[in-house]
Amino acid sequence: MNKRFTVEESNLISIFMEEGIDSDVGGRKNVINGINKTLKHLEDDEMVELSLCVLAKFKELTDHEFMKMEFVAAE
């Protein structure tokens, strides 16, 4: 588990990771792009807020830091 991200945030990130986005250099940017593309289709205010929180944290994260992290959806 990643202390920087909540369980809900990690679950959201893992969805985009499962879409074929690997934890390599550029992977962080791919997740950001995926969330940005999805945002315009979201109607749930809580999901929009969660997505925006993840985006804010990802923009502060370097590719190197991202490569060291593991995102696994909680059941």
Order of alpha helices (4+ residues) and beta strands (2+ residues): alpha-alpha-alpha-alpha
